[in-house]
Amino acid sequence: MLRYANLQIIMLNVAVYFLLVLAVDCTVPSKRFIVEVDLPELLQRLDGLTSTVNDLKLQNADLLRKYDYLQVKCNHPPVAFKAHLTSPISPGANQRIIFDDVQLNTGNAYHRHLGGFLAPLNGTYLFSVSVCSDNGHYIVLDLMKNAGLIGRVLAGDSVYNDCSSDTSIVELNAGDEVYVQHHASSGDYVNAHQNILNSFTGVLLQIL
Ligand SMILES: *[C@@H]1O[C@H](CO)[C@@H](O)[C@H](O)[C@H]1NC(C)=O
């Protein structure tokens, strides 16, 4: 009876031993699984995240550059003017037309005493000249940039009063002058009434 009980205890011990061996055998492969399979995958994901972060840093630097560029482009004072000739004239050859009644001069780039616009900034500008003559007369005016021609307007009719206009878009460097002058001695009469029948206007569209 005692012997039988001892045998039972020995068999129980053997069973526990095998269970322990099994437990050890089960834990070792799962540790190896983490080391051999998960770690490379984690490193790969880390590489992916690192390159995403680097991409975002590049995109951020690019956006900051664009922002700086737009700050410079947009944060300039507005520039625009409109002026009229108040009395009719019969200009001499190549005489500059002084549009003396200044209605608008945002940025003060139109100089009334010169009859000219001085570009305050490098940029693209739009100018328009509008002029009328009387029946039986005509007039030809040139829009000038420094000493060069950038536009021309001809108004005149033998029977009717006649008006005409010209619009030009030009690139100017800071300091360039734009003004209107009689084209040689072509024509002889510019009609004028205050605020109507003629005008010289300009606006800065975009700095360059
Ligand atoms: C304006 O343009 C001229 C000629 O292209 C250049 O030399 C000058 O540096 C420019 N000025 C500014 C303020 O960008």
The ligand as a Gaussian input file, in Angstrom:
#p B3LYP/6-31G(d) Opt

LIG

0 1
 C       14.478000      96.268000     -59.927000
 O       14.875000      95.726000     -61.176000
 C       16.216000      96.035000     -61.510000
 C       16.469000      95.575000     -62.940000
 O       15.913000      94.310000     -63.171000
 C       17.143000      95.390000     -60.501000
 O       18.486000      95.700000     -60.815000
 C       16.806000      95.899000     -59.116000
 O       17.581000      95.238000     -58.155000
 C       15.330000      95.691000     -58.816000
 N       15.004000      96.339000     -57.573000
 C       14.354000      95.710000     -56.610000
 C       14.078000      96.540000     -55.394000
 O       13.993000      94.555000     -56.688000

